[in-house]
Amino acid sequence: MNTPTRLGAYALGLVAVFGAAAGIGAAVGPVGAAADDSATHDAATHDPASSIESHPESPMDTSAPSAAAHLPGGLQISEAGYTLDVTGSLPAGEATPVSFRILGPDGRPVTAYDTAHDEDLHLIAVRRDLTGYQHVHPDLAADGTWSIPLALTAGTWRLFADFDPAGNDPALVLGADVAVAGDYTPQPLPEPSATAEVDGYTVTLDGQLTPGAESELTLSVARDGQPVTDLQPYLAAYGHLVALRDGDLAYLHVHPAGEPGDGVTTPGPDITFYATAPSAGDYRLFLDFQHGDVVRTAEFTVRAGDPAAAATGGAATPTATPTGSATEGADGHGDAEHAHG
């Protein structure tokens, strides 16, 4: 083959290669395309069909075009252009000042929010062994900085910011780890149990978490053996439930059935929620309820399906049993939650 002929063939080959690459790019889509929001939910309506340190001027967007759309909430520090900006280390203490910002798609702190469950933002703090749970509502400064004191012990903590930015963007749950210095001994996850005791109250859990399906959970509150029928509204419901998956602390979509004043929902003893467990495994449930002007927190361990069968590709057998521990916070927020309950 002479030189002109060889050059022509080489040029045609380049055209073919770049043409194929362009076709593949069009099929896959742009890198970093925004994923659907997996944390969006309507807490008032049930429809069965249905960092560590970050840098303010360059918020991370870790969402993936396909996988992130199916992730539970709280696993990402950045999603849909929004970033949880929090320092990566804090000191231990009973009232450790904690400050953070929510950075918007433009890299600036967000200062306007839509109210959800009576608050503009819910902050949940829990140590990675699922102890020390706190659900609080920080104060927002004019510059977009949220601040609140937390009771922190040594270890790695997960902070969840549950919020709905003002406008048309969806509600989000962002999560970030912070390290708290000191000697740390992880605590074992309590075994499943259907009851929890707190301050003279007994909370009983009825229902099963079925992996991959929406499940109905009913928690019944009694005091001194008598059903409590005069629960007080708390965060636009008669109870508020947060569910976290053991291991990665995935933040489940949970919402209550009904609301105070709807003419149907009674103020106890039963509080019903709908929750979706993304996989078999152990989950920790935290129920906040208010009675006598005090908010108390009942804690349960629940097992969804058969983790061993799921790990080997076998069929999961739906089972659920919640651990009975419950706590009362000095500030009225329980053992110092939001999965929307």
N, C-alpha and C positions, 0 to 999 in steps of 0.2 A: 504494500500500500504506500503510495507516495505521500509526501509531507502534507500537501493541501487536503488530501482525502482524510489523513489521520486527524488533522485539526478539526475538520468538519464533524467527524464522528465523535470526537471528544466534546465539542460544543453541544451536540445533540444529547450526549450523556448527561452533561450538567443540567440542561433544561429538564430532562426527565427526573433527575434526583431532586432538584428544587421544587418541581411541580408536585412530586409525591410528598415532600416535607410540608408544603403548604396545605395539601389535602389533609394530612394527619393533624396539623395544627388547628384547622377549621373544625375537625371532628371532635378533638379533645376540648377545645375552648381555651380562653386566655388563662394564664397562670394567675392564681390569686383571685379568681372570680368570686363574688360574694355568694355565700351559701344561704339556703333558706334558714330562717330562725327556728331552731328546735325548742326554744324556751318560751315562745309566744303562747299565751293561753288566756282564756276568759274565766276568771275565778268565780263569776256569778252564774254562769250558764254551763250546764253539762250537756254535751253533744256526743253520744256514743259513736256516731259516724266519724264522726269526725277523725410579785414577780420578783416572780420576784421582781426586782426593780425594772421599771420600764422608762423609756425616754420620752419626755413630753413632746418634743418636736417631731418625733418619728414613731408614732404608735404602731405596734406590731399588728398584723392581721394574719392570724394563723389558720383562718378558715380555709377548707379545701372545697373544690367544686362539687364533689359528690359525697364524701364521707362525713363532712361536718354537718350536713343537713340532717343526719340521723343521730348525732351525738346528743346525750343528755346535757342539761345545763351545767354550768359551773366548771367544766373541764378546760376552758380556754380563758386566757387572760385578755384576749382580743377577739372580737367577733363583730361582723357587720360594720366594721369601721370604728367601733368603740373599744376603748382600752381602759382596764383598771390599773391606775398608776398609784402604786403603794411601795413604801420602802421595804427592802428585803429582810431587815432584821430589827428586832425590838427587844427591850429589856423585860425581864419578868417583873411582875408586880400585880397587886390587887386592883390598881387603877392606872394602868399604863396608857398614856395618851396615844391614840392611833389616829392618823390623818391620811387621807387618800383623795384622789380625784378621778373622775370619769372623763377621759379625753374623747372628743368627738371625731368624726371623719376628717375634720379640718385640723386636727392636732391640738385644738384649744379645749380648755376645761368646759364641760357642760354645766350650765347654770339654770336651765329650765327643764322641769320634769312634769310628767302627768302623774296624778295621784293614783296609787293602786293599793287597795286594802288600807285605806285611810292614811297612807304615808307616801312620801315622794321617793324614798329609798329604804330598803330593808338590808341590814348588814347581819350576816350570820358568821360567827366565828366558832371553829371547832378544831381541837387538836387532831392530828392525823390518826390517832388511835381511837377517835370518836368520843373523847372525853372533853369536859370543860365547855360544853355547848352553850353558846350565848346568842340571843336574837335581840338586836338593839336597833335604835333609830337615831343615827347621828345628826348633828346640826350642820347646816350648809351655810358657808360664808359667801359673801358677794363674789369672791374670786373663783368660786367653784370648788373650794376645798371642804370636804366632809370631815368632821372630828367627833370623837367619842372615846371615853376611857373604857378599857377592857381589862378583865381579870385574866392575866396570862401566866401560865406556868412554863417551865423549860420544855423545849421540844419544837417540832415543826407544826405550825398552825395553818389552816386553810381559811382564808377570808372569802366570803361570797357577797357580792353586791347584786342585789335583785332590784331592778329599776326599769322605768319606762320613760325614755327621753321624750320631751315634748315634741309634738308633731306627728308625722306619719310613720316614723321608724318604729319597729317592733320592740316589745319589752324583751329584756335580756337578763341573764344571770351570768356574770363573769366571776372567775375565781383566780386567786393568786396565793402562793405559799409565802409565809414569813417565818423566819427562824427566831426562836426565843432562846437566849443563851442559858446554860446551866445543865446540871446533871439531869438526865432524862431516862426513865424506865417506862417503856410502852406498857399499857394495860391491855389485858386480853379482852376481846369482845364478849360481853355477857351472852350466855346461852339464851335461846328463844324462850319466851314465856308469854302467856296471854293476859297477864295482869301486871300493873305497876302501882306502887303505893307512894303517896306523897302527902305529908302534912295532914294525915287523917282521912285522905280521899283514896278511893280505890278506882282505878281506871281499867276497864276490861276491853280487850280488842277482839272483835269478831270479823272474820273475813280472811281471804287468801290473796297473796300477791301471785299473779300468774304471769310468768315471763312473756313479754311481747304483747300483752293484752291489758286493756284497762280493767282495773279491779276495784270492787267496792269494799271499803273498810269502814266499819262502824265502831266507834269508841264510846263506851257508856261510863258515865261518871256517877259514883256513889260516895256518900259520906256517912260514916258510922253505920254502914249496912243499909242505908236508905238512899233511893235514887235522888239525884239532884235535878230538880225541875225548874230551877230559876237561875240558870247560867246567865252571865252578863255578856253582852256583845264585846268582842275583842277583834280588832282589825276587820270590821265589817262582816263578822261571822260569829258563831258560838264556840268556835275553836279554830286553831291555826296549826297546820301540820307541815312539818318538813321531813323529807325522806332522803337519806344519803346512802349510797352503795358502799359497802365495806371494801377497802382496797384503794380505789381511785377517788372516792368521795363524790361520785357523780350525783348531781342534784336533780331529783326526780320532779316531773310535772305532777303536782297534786292540787286539787281544788275541792272546795266543799260543795255539798248538795244543799242548795237553798241559802237564805240569808235572813237575818232578823227583820221582822216587819213585812215579810212577803205574804203573810196570811196562811202559810203552810208549815213553815219550819218552826218547831217548838224549841224552847230554851232548855233542852235536856230531857232526860238524862243522855239520850243518844246524839252523837255528832257523827255524820256520815261524810266520807270523802271518797273521791275517785283518784286512783293513782295508777301510773303505768311504770312497771319495772322493765327495763330494757333487756335484762338477762337474768338467768338463774344466779343465785348467790344470796349472801346475807346483806340485809339492809338495816339501818338504824332509823327508827321513827321518833320524832320529838313533837309531842302534842302540847301546845299552849292553850289553857282555858282559864277563864276569869270567873271568880265567885267570891262574894264578900269583898269586892274591890281589890282583890289580890290576884295576880296572874301566876299560875303554877305550871310547871312543865313535867309531863309524864314521858318516860323514855322506854322504848321497846326495841328488841331485836327481832326481826322477821326474816324467815328463810323463804325465798321464792324459788320454786322448782327444785330440781335435783342438780346441784353444781357439778357432781361427779359425772352424771350422764351428759350434761351440757358440754363438759370439757372433752369428752370422748366422742361427741357427735350423736349420742343416744338421745332418746326421747326424754324430755323433762317431765317429771311428775309434779303437778302443782301441789305445793304444801305451804302452809304458812303458820307460823307460831311466833308471836312476838315475844325483852327481858325487863323484868320489872324493876325499873328504877325510876325515881322521879325526884325532881328537885324544885326548889323555890328560890328565885333570885331576890336579892336584897333590893333591887331596883324595880321589882315587879315584872321582870322579863324572863323569869325562870332562871335555870342554871345558865344564866345569861345565854331565833329562827326566822324563814320564808320559803317555802316550796309552795306556796300559795295554798294555804288552808284557812 
